[in-house]
Amino acid sequence: MALNWRRWVRLALFAGVGALAGLAYYRFFGCTSGCVISSSPIRSMLYLALVGGLLGAATEKGGKDPCST
């Protein structure tokens, strides 16, 4: 049970850091019109939170290796 709890906390932390990175990207590099992701702080934060969550899931230890037989 503790392992499952740690997994969700890890994913939430990666997603939170991704969301903060998205906000920073919008603040420093975002455009005001014409850009799909960086024209809105919400879109930028959601996109990079998703990327952070996927990165956290991909780097998780103890998972099954799909390439091994």
All heavy atoms as TSV, in Angstrom:
chain	resi	resn	atom	element	x	y	z
A	1	MET	N	N	0.818	-1.202	0.000
A	1	MET	CA	C	0.000	0.000	0.000
A	1	MET	C	C	0.863	1.268	0.000
A	1	MET	O	O	0.544	2.230	-0.651
A	1	MET	CB	C	-0.926	-0.039	1.213
A	1	MET	CG	C	-1.904	1.074	1.255
A	1	MET	SD	S	-3.082	0.889	-0.063
A	1	MET	CE	C	-4.090	2.279	0.211
A	2	ALA	N	N	1.960	1.229	0.752
A	2	ALA	CA	C	2.838	2.403	0.810
A	2	ALA	C	C	3.479	2.682	-0.545
A	2	ALA	O	O	3.707	3.828	-0.899
A	2	ALA	CB	C	3.908	2.211	1.869
A	3	LEU	N	N	3.763	1.621	-1.288
A	3	LEU	CA	C	4.370	1.798	-2.597
A	3	LEU	C	C	3.420	2.537	-3.540
A	3	LEU	O	O	3.835	3.423	-4.285
A	3	LEU	CB	C	4.756	0.447	-3.185
A	3	LEU	CG	C	5.424	0.467	-4.560
A	3	LEU	CD1	C	6.757	1.189	-4.468
A	3	LEU	CD2	C	5.647	-0.939	-5.060
A	4	ASN	N	N	2.149	2.191	-3.505
A	4	ASN	CA	C	1.164	2.851	-4.350
A	4	ASN	C	C	1.021	4.331	-3.980
A	4	ASN	O	O	0.900	5.187	-4.844
A	4	ASN	CB	C	-0.175	2.134	-4.240
A	4	ASN	CG	C	-1.120	2.527	-5.343
A	4	ASN	OD1	O	-0.701	3.049	-6.360
A	4	ASN	ND2	N	-2.385	2.278	-5.138
A	5	TRP	N	N	1.056	4.637	-2.684
A	5	TRP	CA	C	0.949	6.018	-2.224
A	5	TRP	C	C	2.153	6.825	-2.710
A	5	TRP	O	O	2.008	7.955	-3.173
A	5	TRP	CB	C	0.866	6.015	-0.698
A	5	TRP	CG	C	0.766	7.369	-0.103
A	5	TRP	CD1	C	-0.336	8.158	-0.060
A	5	TRP	CD2	C	1.817	8.105	0.506
A	5	TRP	NE1	N	-0.039	9.334	0.567
A	5	TRP	CE2	C	1.285	9.333	0.925
A	5	TRP	CE3	C	3.153	7.844	0.759
A	5	TRP	CZ2	C	2.044	10.285	1.563
A	5	TRP	CZ3	C	3.907	8.807	1.393
A	5	TRP	CH2	C	3.345	10.008	1.793
A	6	ARG	N	N	3.331	6.239	-2.608
A	6	ARG	CA	C	4.545	6.937	-3.051
A	6	ARG	C	C	4.512	7.195	-4.557
A	6	ARG	O	O	4.993	8.226	-5.023
A	6	ARG	CB	C	5.777	6.123	-2.711
A	6	ARG	CG	C	6.099	6.117	-1.253
A	6	ARG	CD	C	7.339	5.321	-0.988
A	6	ARG	NE	N	7.595	5.240	0.433
A	6	ARG	CZ	C	8.552	4.532	0.957
A	6	ARG	NH1	N	9.361	3.840	0.172
A	6	ARG	NH2	N	8.724	4.503	2.249
A	7	ARG	N	N	3.949	6.261	-5.294
A	7	ARG	CA	C	3.875	6.428	-6.749
A	7	ARG	C	C	3.022	7.642	-7.104
A	7	ARG	O	O	3.396	8.447	-7.962
A	7	ARG	CB	C	3.290	5.167	-7.367
A	7	ARG	CG	C	3.136	5.273	-8.845
A	7	ARG	CD	C	2.552	4.005	-9.428
A	7	ARG	NE	N	2.436	4.151	-10.857
A	7	ARG	CZ	C	1.497	3.586	-11.570
A	7	ARG	NH1	N	0.618	2.804	-11.000
A	7	ARG	NH2	N	1.442	3.769	-12.861
A	8	TRP	N	N	1.874	7.784	-6.456
A	8	TRP	CA	C	0.993	8.909	-6.765
A	8	TRP	C	C	1.584	10.241	-6.325
A	8	TRP	O	O	1.423	11.258	-7.005
A	8	TRP	CB	C	-0.377	8.700	-6.151
A	8	TRP	CG	C	-1.147	7.651	-6.869
A	8	TRP	CD1	C	-1.457	6.401	-6.426
A	8	TRP	CD2	C	-1.674	7.735	-8.200
A	8	TRP	NE1	N	-2.146	5.702	-7.381
A	8	TRP	CE2	C	-2.299	6.502	-8.487
A	8	TRP	CE3	C	-1.679	8.723	-9.170
A	8	TRP	CZ2	C	-2.916	6.242	-9.698
A	8	TRP	CZ3	C	-2.292	8.467	-10.376
A	8	TRP	CH2	C	-2.906	7.245	-10.630
A	9	VAL	N	N	2.277	10.231	-5.191
A	9	VAL	CA	C	2.931	11.465	-4.732
A	9	VAL	C	C	4.027	11.858	-5.716
A	9	VAL	O	O	4.181	13.036	-6.057
A	9	VAL	CB	C	3.492	11.291	-3.307
A	9	VAL	CG1	C	4.392	12.442	-2.929
A	9	VAL	CG2	C	2.357	11.162	-2.316
A	10	ARG	N	N	4.786	10.872	-6.196
A	10	ARG	CA	C	5.847	11.140	-7.175
A	10	ARG	C	C	5.271	11.727	-8.457
A	10	ARG	O	O	5.782	12.719	-8.987
A	10	ARG	CB	C	6.595	9.850	-7.469
A	10	ARG	CG	C	7.663	9.975	-8.524
A	10	ARG	CD	C	8.295	8.613	-8.791
A	10	ARG	NE	N	9.088	8.606	-9.987
A	10	ARG	CZ	C	10.365	8.961	-10.039
A	10	ARG	NH1	N	10.969	9.350	-8.951
A	10	ARG	NH2	N	11.017	8.934	-11.184
A	11	LEU	N	N	4.183	11.141	-8.953
A	11	LEU	CA	C	3.564	11.663	-10.167
A	11	LEU	C	C	3.015	13.071	-9.956
A	11	LEU	O	O	3.121	13.926	-10.829
A	11	LEU	CB	C	2.452	10.724	-10.638
A	11	LEU	CG	C	2.902	9.392	-11.214
A	11	LEU	CD1	C	1.693	8.534	-11.565
A	11	LEU	CD2	C	3.780	9.596	-12.420
A	12	ALA	N	N	2.426	13.312	-8.779
A	12	ALA	CA	C	1.902	14.645	-8.482
A	12	ALA	C	C	3.027	15.676	-8.406
A	12	ALA	O	O	2.866	16.813	-8.873
A	12	ALA	CB	C	1.105	14.622	-7.179
A	13	LEU	N	N	4.152	15.297	-7.836
A	13	LEU	CA	C	5.286	16.222	-7.766
A	13	LEU	C	C	5.843	16.544	-9.150
A	13	LEU	O	O	6.135	17.706	-9.457
A	13	LEU	CB	C	6.391	15.650	-6.877
A	13	LEU	CG	C	6.117	15.674	-5.383
A	13	LEU	CD1	C	7.230	14.951	-4.634
A	13	LEU	CD2	C	5.985	17.095	-4.889
A	14	PHE	N	N	5.983	15.516	-9.978
A	14	PHE	CA	C	6.461	15.748	-11.346
A	14	PHE	C	C	5.479	16.631	-12.111
A	14	PHE	O	O	5.884	17.533	-12.850
A	14	PHE	CB	C	6.678	14.423	-12.073
A	14	PHE	CG	C	8.061	13.860	-11.932
A	14	PHE	CD1	C	8.431	13.151	-10.803
A	14	PHE	CD2	C	9.001	14.041	-12.926
A	14	PHE	CE1	C	9.692	12.626	-10.670
A	14	PHE	CE2	C	10.283	13.522	-12.809
A	14	PHE	CZ	C	10.624	12.819	-11.669
A	15	ALA	N	N	4.183	16.379	-11.952
A	15	ALA	CA	C	3.181	17.187	-12.644
A	15	ALA	C	C	3.178	18.621	-12.115
A	15	ALA	O	O	3.023	19.577	-12.884
A	15	ALA	CB	C	1.804	16.552	-12.492
A	16	GLY	N	N	3.368	18.789	-10.809
A	16	GLY	CA	C	3.423	20.133	-10.227
A	16	GLY	C	C	4.618	20.928	-10.719
A	16	GLY	O	O	4.505	22.118	-11.039
A	17	VAL	N	N	5.755	20.274	-10.785
A	17	VAL	CA	C	6.952	20.939	-11.309
A	17	VAL	C	C	6.754	21.275	-12.786
A	17	VAL	O	O	7.155	22.345	-13.251
A	17	VAL	CB	C	8.209	20.066	-11.088
A	17	VAL	CG1	C	9.400	20.603	-11.851
A	17	VAL	CG2	C	8.520	19.970	-9.610
A	18	GLY	N	N	6.106	20.367	-13.515
A	18	GLY	CA	C	5.811	20.649	-14.919
A	18	GLY	C	C	4.889	21.844	-15.077
A	18	GLY	O	O	5.069	22.671	-15.973
A	19	ALA	N	N	3.886	21.945	-14.201
A	19	ALA	CA	C	2.971	23.082	-14.266
A	19	ALA	C	C	3.691	24.392	-13.961
A	19	ALA	O	O	3.447	25.415	-14.618
A	19	ALA	CB	C	1.813	22.874	-13.299
A	20	LEU	N	N	4.582	24.372	-12.982
A	20	LEU	CA	C	5.371	25.575	-12.695
A	20	LEU	C	C	6.290	25.936	-13.857
A	20	LEU	O	O	6.470	27.117	-14.161
A	20	LEU	CB	C	6.180	25.375	-11.417
A	20	LEU	CG	C	5.372	25.365	-10.130
A	20	LEU	CD1	C	6.283	25.042	-8.946
A	20	LEU	CD2	C	4.679	26.695	-9.915
A	21	ALA	N	N	6.839	24.928	-14.501
A	21	ALA	CA	C	7.675	25.184	-15.679
A	21	ALA	C	C	6.833	25.768	-16.809
A	21	ALA	O	O	7.285	26.635	-17.553
A	21	ALA	CB	C	8.364	23.900	-16.133
A	22	GLY	N	N	5.589	25.297	-16.941
A	22	GLY	CA	C	4.690	25.848	-17.953
A	22	GLY	C	C	4.352	27.299	-17.688
A	22	GLY	O	O	4.275	28.110	-18.611
A	23	LEU	N	N	4.148	27.633	-16.426
A	23	LEU	CA	C	3.875	29.027	-16.080
A	23	LEU	C	C	5.089	29.906	-16.361
A	23	LEU	O	O	4.955	31.010	-16.903
A	23	LEU	CB	C	3.478	29.139	-14.609
A	23	LEU	CG	C	3.085	30.516	-14.123
A	23	LEU	CD1	C	1.856	31.022	-14.874
A	23	LEU	CD2	C	2.829	30.485	-12.632
A	24	ALA	N	N	6.277	29.398	-16.034
A	24	ALA	CA	C	7.497	30.155	-16.325
A	24	ALA	C	C	7.702	30.300	-17.830
A	24	ALA	O	O	8.102	31.368	-18.306
A	24	ALA	CB	C	8.706	29.461	-15.691
A	25	TYR	N	N	7.402	29.246	-18.579
A	25	TYR	CA	C	7.535	29.327	-20.037
A	25	TYR	C	C	6.583	30.373	-20.601
A	25	TYR	O	O	6.959	31.167	-21.457
A	25	TYR	CB	C	7.264	27.963	-20.669
A	25	TYR	CG	C	7.461	27.965	-22.167
A	25	TYR	CD1	C	8.723	27.846	-22.707
A	25	TYR	CD2	C	6.383	28.120	-23.030
A	25	TYR	CE1	C	8.920	27.864	-24.076
A	25	TYR	CE2	C	6.565	28.145	-24.401
A	25	TYR	CZ	C	7.833	28.023	-24.911
A	25	TYR	OH	O	8.025	28.052	-26.265
A	26	TYR	N	N	5.349	30.390	-20.113
A	26	TYR	CA	C	4.385	31.400	-20.577
A	26	TYR	C	C	4.872	32.798	-20.223
A	26	TYR	O	O	4.777	33.709	-21.034
A	26	TYR	CB	C	3.022	31.147	-19.947
A	26	TYR	CG	C	2.069	32.293	-20.171
A	26	TYR	CD1	C	1.461	32.484	-21.404
A	26	TYR	CD2	C	1.796	33.210	-19.159
A	26	TYR	CE1	C	0.606	33.547	-21.619
A	26	TYR	CE2	C	0.944	34.266	-19.370
A	26	TYR	CZ	C	0.353	34.435	-20.597
A	26	TYR	OH	O	-0.490	35.489	-20.819
A	27	ARG	N	N	5.390	32.959	-19.020
A	27	ARG	CA	C	5.792	34.281	-18.543
A	27	ARG	C	C	6.971	34.833	-19.340
A	27	ARG	O	O	7.013	36.004	-19.684
A	27	ARG	CB	C	6.151	34.192	-17.053
A	27	ARG	CG	C	6.803	35.394	-16.455
A	27	ARG	CD	C	5.839	36.556	-16.326
A	27	ARG	NE	N	6.433	37.666	-15.630
A	27	ARG	CZ	C	7.060	38.671	-16.222
A	27	ARG	NH1	N	7.182	38.685	-17.523
A	27	ARG	NH2	N	7.568	39.651	-15.529
A	28	PHE	N	N	7.957	33.987	-19.649
A	28	PHE	CA	C	9.181	34.485	-20.272
A	28	PHE	C	C	9.225	34.317	-21.790
A	28	PHE	O	O	9.883	35.095	-22.471
A	28	PHE	CB	C	10.397	33.809	-19.646
A	28	PHE	CG	C	10.583	34.171	-18.198
A	28	PHE	CD1	C	10.409	33.216	-17.214
A	28	PHE	CD2	C	10.903	35.458	-17.820
A	28	PHE	CE1	C	10.560	33.538	-15.878
A	28	PHE	CE2	C	11.052	35.796	-16.494
A	28	PHE	CZ	C	10.883	34.832	-15.512
A	29	PHE	N	N	8.534	33.299	-22.336
A	29	PHE	CA	C	8.653	33.027	-23.765
A	29	PHE	C	C	7.319	33.004	-24.502
A	29	PHE	O	O	7.296	32.867	-25.716
A	29	PHE	CB	C	9.341	31.672	-24.007
A	29	PHE	CG	C	10.688	31.573	-23.382
A	29	PHE	CD1	C	10.892	30.748	-22.293
A	29	PHE	CD2	C	11.752	32.305	-23.863
A	29	PHE	CE1	C	12.128	30.644	-21.697
A	29	PHE	CE2	C	12.995	32.212	-23.282
A	29	PHE	CZ	C	13.188	31.385	-22.190
A	30	GLY	N	N	6.216	33.084	-23.783
A	30	GLY	CA	C	4.903	32.942	-24.413
A	30	GLY	C	C	4.546	34.099	-25.322
A	30	GLY	O	O	5.001	35.227	-25.153
A	31	CYS	N	N	3.718	33.802	-26.295
A	31	CYS	CA	C	3.258	34.849	-27.199
A	31	CYS	C	C	1.808	35.194	-26.848
A	31	CYS	O	O	1.115	34.443	-26.176
A	31	CYS	CB	C	3.386	34.401	-28.649
A	31	CYS	SG	S	2.423	32.962	-29.064
A	32	THR	N	N	1.339	36.345	-27.316
A	32	THR	CA	C	0.003	36.798	-26.938
A	32	THR	C	C	-1.078	36.311	-27.887
A	32	THR	O	O	-2.241	36.241	-27.507
A	32	THR	CB	C	-0.034	38.336	-26.877
A	32	THR	OG1	O	0.375	38.850	-28.140
A	32	THR	CG2	C	0.872	38.840	-25.778
A	33	SER	N	N	-0.735	35.990	-29.110
A	33	SER	CA	C	-1.752	35.499	-30.046
A	33	SER	C	C	-1.096	34.623	-31.107
A	33	SER	O	O	0.064	34.806	-31.445
A	33	SER	CB	C	-2.467	36.661	-30.724
A	33	SER	OG	O	-1.550	37.396	-31.509
A	34	GLY	N	N	-1.865	33.679	-31.613
A	34	GLY	CA	C	-1.383	32.841	-32.692
A	34	GLY	C	C	-0.725	31.549	-32.261
A	34	GLY	O	O	-0.676	30.599	-33.018
A	35	CYS	N	N	-0.230	31.479	-31.052
A	35	CYS	CA	C	0.413	30.260	-30.562
A	35	CYS	C	C	-0.632	29.404	-29.852
A	35	CYS	O	O	-1.407	29.901	-29.051
A	35	CYS	CB	C	1.534	30.586	-29.593
A	35	CYS	SG	S	2.786	31.662	-30.286
A	36	VAL	N	N	-0.634	28.134	-30.128
A	36	VAL	CA	C	-1.651	27.258	-29.556
A	36	VAL	C	C	-1.411	27.015	-28.071
A	36	VAL	O	O	-2.322	27.153	-27.262
A	36	VAL	CB	C	-1.686	25.915	-30.317
A	36	VAL	CG1	C	-2.677	24.971	-29.690
A	36	VAL	CG2	C	-2.019	26.138	-31.771
A	37	ILE	N	N	-0.205	26.663	-27.698
A	37	ILE	CA	C	0.062	26.298	-26.305
A	37	ILE	C	C	0.485	27.502	-25.472
A	37	ILE	O	O	-0.023	27.714	-24.371
A	37	ILE	CB	C	1.135	25.192	-26.249
A	37	ILE	CG1	C	0.579	23.921	-26.871
A	37	ILE	CG2	C	1.558	24.916	-24.817
A	37	ILE	CD1	C	1.592	22.835	-27.046
A	38	SER	N	N	1.388	28.293	-25.950
A	38	SER	CA	C	1.963	29.342	-25.114
A	38	SER	C	C	1.193	30.657	-25.128
A	38	SER	O	O	1.640	31.625	-24.531
A	38	SER	CB	C	3.416	29.586	-25.515
A	38	SER	OG	O	3.483	30.051	-26.838
A	39	SER	N	N	0.026	30.713	-25.763
A	39	SER	CA	C	-0.742	31.949	-25.740
A	39	SER	C	C	-1.616	32.060	-24.496
A	39	SER	O	O	-2.153	33.118	-24.209
A	39	SER	CB	C	-1.611	32.067	-26.991
A	39	SER	OG	O	-2.578	31.038	-27.010
A	40	SER	N	N	-1.770	30.972	-23.748
A	40	SER	CA	C	-2.582	30.963	-22.543
A	40	SER	C	C	-1.791	30.313	-21.408
A	40	SER	O	O	-1.205	29.244	-21.611
A	40	SER	CB	C	-3.867	30.167	-22.784
A	40	SER	OG	O	-4.525	29.878	-21.581
A	41	PRO	N	N	-1.794	30.918	-20.216
A	41	PRO	CA	C	-1.046	30.294	-19.122
A	41	PRO	C	C	-1.654	28.958	-18.691
A	41	PRO	O	O	-0.929	28.047	-18.306
A	41	PRO	CB	C	-1.107	31.322	-18.002
A	41	PRO	CG	C	-2.263	32.185	-18.321
A	41	PRO	CD	C	-2.379	32.190	-19.808
A	42	ILE	N	N	-2.965	28.814	-18.794
A	42	ILE	CA	C	-3.617	27.565	-18.407
A	42	ILE	C	C	-3.208	26.437	-19.357
A	42	ILE	O	O	-2.864	25.336	-18.916
A	42	ILE	CB	C	-5.152	27.732	-18.406
A	42	ILE	CG1	C	-5.569	28.813	-17.412
A	42	ILE	CG2	C	-5.837	26.419	-18.104
A	42	ILE	CD1	C	-5.237	28.495	-15.978
A	43	ARG	N	N	-3.231	26.698	-20.647
A	43	ARG	CA	C	-2.829	25.669	-21.620
A	43	ARG	C	C	-1.368	25.281	-21.449
A	43	ARG	O	O	-1.021	24.105	-21.512
A	43	ARG	CB	C	-3.052	26.162	-23.041
A	43	ARG	CG	C	-4.467	26.162	-23.460
A	43	ARG	CD	C	-4.555	26.540	-24.918
A	43	ARG	NE	N	-5.892	27.006	-25.225
A	43	ARG	CZ	C	-6.177	27.855	-26.175
A	43	ARG	NH1	N	-5.212	28.341	-26.936
A	43	ARG	NH2	N	-7.415	28.226	-26.395
A	44	SER	N	N	-0.529	26.263	-21.245
A	44	SER	CA	C	0.887	26.001	-21.078
A	44	SER	C	C	1.137	25.167	-19.819
A	44	SER	O	O	1.910	24.211	-19.835
A	44	SER	CB	C	1.642	27.325	-20.997
A	44	SER	OG	O	3.015	27.129	-20.849
A	45	MET	N	N	0.455	25.504	-18.723
A	45	MET	CA	C	0.614	24.761	-17.484
A	45	MET	C	C	0.071	23.340	-17.604
A	45	MET	O	O	0.703	22.386	-17.137
A	45	MET	CB	C	-0.077	25.498	-16.343
A	45	MET	CG	C	0.613	26.770	-15.922
A	45	MET	SD	S	-0.311	27.726	-14.727
A	45	MET	CE	C	-0.210	26.667	-13.304
A	46	LEU	N	N	-1.086	23.177	-18.237
A	46	LEU	CA	C	-1.659	21.841	-18.390
A	46	LEU	C	C	-0.785	20.959	-19.279
A	46	LEU	O	O	-0.581	19.771	-18.986
A	46	LEU	CB	C	-3.068	21.924	-18.961
A	46	LEU	CG	C	-4.152	22.416	-18.010
A	46	LEU	CD1	C	-5.478	22.567	-18.749
A	46	LEU	CD2	C	-4.300	21.472	-16.841
A	47	TYR	N	N	-0.273	21.517	-20.342
A	47	TYR	CA	C	0.560	20.745	-21.257
A	47	TYR	C	C	1.835	20.268	-20.568
A	47	TYR	O	O	2.191	19.093	-20.636
A	47	TYR	CB	C	0.897	21.578	-22.496
A	47	TYR	CG	C	1.773	20.855	-23.483
A	47	TYR	CD1	C	1.267	19.834	-24.266
A	47	TYR	CD2	C	3.115	21.182	-23.611
A	47	TYR	CE1	C	2.078	19.152	-25.168
A	47	TYR	CE2	C	3.932	20.517	-24.505
A	47	TYR	CZ	C	3.401	19.507	-25.281
A	47	TYR	OH	O	4.203	18.835	-26.153
A	48	LEU	N	N	2.518	21.163	-19.894
A	48	LEU	CA	C	3.768	20.766	-19.260
A	48	LEU	C	C	3.536	19.942	-17.992
A	48	LEU	O	O	4.397	19.154	-17.608
A	48	LEU	CB	C	4.645	21.976	-18.990
A	48	LEU	CG	C	5.319	22.512	-20.253
A	48	LEU	CD1	C	6.140	23.744	-19.948
A	48	LEU	CD2	C	6.181	21.472	-20.904
A	49	ALA	N	N	2.369	20.076	-17.352
A	49	ALA	CA	C	2.029	19.173	-16.251
A	49	ALA	C	C	1.839	17.758	-16.773
A	49	ALA	O	O	2.271	16.785	-16.143
A	49	ALA	CB	C	0.769	19.653	-15.537
A	50	LEU	N	N	1.219	17.621	-17.929
A	50	LEU	CA	C	1.069	16.308	-18.555
A	50	LEU	C	C	2.431	15.727	-18.920
A	50	LEU	O	O	2.707	14.556	-18.665
A	50	LEU	CB	C	0.187	16.413	-19.798
A	50	LEU	CG	C	0.026	15.134	-20.609
A	50	LEU	CD1	C	-0.770	14.107	-19.819
A	50	LEU	CD2	C	-0.641	15.435	-21.932
A	51	VAL	N	N	3.293	16.544	-19.487
A	51	VAL	CA	C	4.643	16.090	-19.838
A	51	VAL	C	C	5.404	15.684	-18.575
A	51	VAL	O	O	6.088	14.653	-18.552
A	51	VAL	CB	C	5.404	17.183	-20.622
A	51	VAL	CG1	C	6.867	16.836	-20.780
A	51	VAL	CG2	C	4.754	17.399	-21.975
A	52	GLY	N	N	5.277	16.454	-17.511
A	52	GLY	CA	C	5.945	16.113	-16.256
A	52	GLY	C	C	5.417	14.814	-15.671
A	52	GLY	O	O	6.187	13.996	-15.161
A	53	GLY	N	N	4.106	14.603	-15.713
A	53	GLY	CA	C	3.535	13.353	-15.221
A	53	GLY	C	C	3.990	12.157	-16.031
A	53	GLY	O	O	4.306	11.096	-15.472
A	54	LEU	N	N	4.060	12.312	-17.326
A	54	LEU	CA	C	4.548	11.221	-18.171
A	54	LEU	C	C	6.023	10.941	-17.913
A	54	LEU	O	O	6.450	9.781	-17.900
A	54	LEU	CB	C	4.319	11.553	-19.646
A	54	LEU	CG	C	2.878	11.533	-20.115
A	54	LEU	CD1	C	2.779	12.036	-21.552
A	54	LEU	CD2	C	2.289	10.141	-19.991
A	55	LEU	N	N	6.792	11.984	-17.697
A	55	LEU	CA	C	8.207	11.804	-17.387
A	55	LEU	C	C	8.378	11.097	-16.043
A	55	LEU	O	O	9.228	10.223	-15.894
A	55	LEU	CB	C	8.921	13.154	-17.375
A	55	LEU	CG	C	10.424	13.119	-17.157
A	55	LEU	CD1	C	11.108	12.440	-18.330
A	55	LEU	CD2	C	10.954	14.520	-16.991
A	56	GLY	N	N	7.558	11.455	-15.075
A	56	GLY	CA	C	7.611	10.794	-13.778
A	56	GLY	C	C	7.232	9.331	-13.868
A	56	GLY	O	O	7.825	8.481	-13.205
A	57	ALA	N	N	6.255	9.003	-14.691
A	57	ALA	CA	C	5.844	7.610	-14.864
A	57	ALA	C	C	6.903	6.820	-15.627
A	57	ALA	O	O	7.130	5.640	-15.346
A	57	ALA	CB	C	4.512	7.544	-15.597
A	58	ALA	N	N	7.563	7.459	-16.566
A	58	ALA	CA	C	8.568	6.759	-17.380
A	58	ALA	C	C	9.839	6.475	-16.591
A	58	ALA	O	O	10.532	5.504	-16.876
A	58	ALA	CB	C	8.899	7.576	-18.618
A	59	THR	N	N	10.153	7.298	-15.604
A	59	THR	CA	C	11.386	7.122	-14.845
A	59	THR	C	C	11.155	6.394	-13.527
A	59	THR	O	O	12.044	6.364	-12.681
A	59	THR	CB	C	12.048	8.483	-14.566
A	59	THR	OG1	O	11.137	9.305	-13.830
A	59	THR	CG2	C	12.455	9.157	-15.855
A	60	GLU	N	N	9.999	5.823	-13.362
A	60	GLU	CA	C	9.665	5.127	-12.120
A	60	GLU	C	C	10.479	3.843	-11.980
A	60	GLU	O	O	10.643	3.094	-12.936
A	60	GLU	CB	C	8.176	4.792	-12.133
A	60	GLU	CG	C	7.683	4.135	-10.892
A	60	GLU	CD	C	6.199	3.865	-10.965
A	60	GLU	OE1	O	5.572	4.274	-11.946
A	60	GLU	OE2	O	5.699	3.233	-10.044
A	61	LYS	N	N	10.971	3.584	-10.786
A	61	LYS	CA	C	11.735	2.369	-10.519
A	61	LYS	C	C	10.785	1.237	-10.142
A	61	LYS	O	O	9.720	1.468	-9.602
A	61	LYS	CB	C	12.705	2.570	-9.373
A	61	LYS	CG	C	13.838	3.501	-9.694
A	61	LYS	CD	C	14.776	3.594	-8.534
A	61	LYS	CE	C	15.899	4.541	-8.832
A	61	LYS	NZ	N	16.791	4.687	-7.674
A	62	GLY	N	N	11.198	0.025	-10.411
A	62	GLY	CA	C	10.435	-1.122	-9.973
A	62	GLY	C	C	9.316	-1.544	-10.914
A	62	GLY	O	O	8.556	-2.444	-10.606
A	63	GLY	N	N	9.198	-0.903	-12.033
A	63	GLY	CA	C	8.163	-1.274	-12.991
A	63	GLY	C	C	8.597	-2.445	-13.836
A	63	GLY	O	O	9.765	-2.828	-13.876
A	64	LYS	N	N	7.649	-3.059	-14.504
A	64	LYS	CA	C	7.971	-4.165	-15.402
A	64	LYS	C	C	8.673	-3.618	-16.629
A	64	LYS	O	O	8.323	-2.571	-17.151
A	64	LYS	CB	C	6.712	-4.886	-15.850
A	64	LYS	CG	C	6.183	-5.860	-14.861
A	64	LYS	CD	C	5.052	-6.627	-15.502
A	64	LYS	CE	C	4.639	-7.795	-14.673
A	64	LYS	NZ	N	3.535	-8.527	-15.290
A	65	ASP	N	N	9.619	-4.357	-17.120
A	65	ASP	CA	C	10.315	-4.011	-18.344
A	65	ASP	C	C	9.567	-4.667	-19.504
A	65	ASP	O	O	9.553	-5.892	-19.599
A	65	ASP	CB	C	11.758	-4.481	-18.301
A	65	ASP	CG	C	12.560	-4.031	-19.509
A	65	ASP	OD1	O	12.070	-3.150	-20.244
A	65	ASP	OD2	O	13.650	-4.560	-19.715
A	66	PRO	N	N	8.921	-3.886	-20.375
A	66	PRO	CA	C	8.150	-4.500	-21.455
A	66	PRO	C	C	9.027	-5.181	-22.509
A	66	PRO	O	O	8.548	-5.997	-23.263
A	66	PRO	CB	C	7.392	-3.325	-22.062
A	66	PRO	CG	C	8.163	-2.135	-21.699
A	66	PRO	CD	C	8.833	-2.443	-20.385
A	67	CYS	N	N	10.319	-4.886	-22.517
A	67	CYS	CA	C	11.211	-5.475	-23.509
A	67	CYS	C	C	11.751	-6.827	-23.090
A	67	CYS	O	O	12.289	-7.562	-23.895
A	67	CYS	CB	C	12.362	-4.526	-23.811
A	67	CYS	SG	S	11.835	-2.993	-24.556
A	68	SER	N	N	11.687	-7.133	-21.789
A	68	SER	CA	C	12.232	-8.417	-21.340
A	68	SER	C	C	11.225	-9.523	-21.579
A	68	SER	O	O	10.024	-9.314	-21.569
A	68	SER	CB	C	12.585	-8.352	-19.858
A	68	SER	OG	O	11.419	-8.210	-19.092
A	69	THR	N	N	11.732	-10.717	-21.789
A	69	THR	CA	C	10.843	-11.856	-22.050
A	69	THR	C	C	10.759	-12.787	-20.869
A	69	THR	O	O	11.488	-12.801	-19.984
A	69	THR	CB	C	11.335	-12.660	-23.265
A	69	THR	OG1	O	12.672	-13.046	-23.045
A	69	THR	CG2	C	11.226	-11.831	-24.511
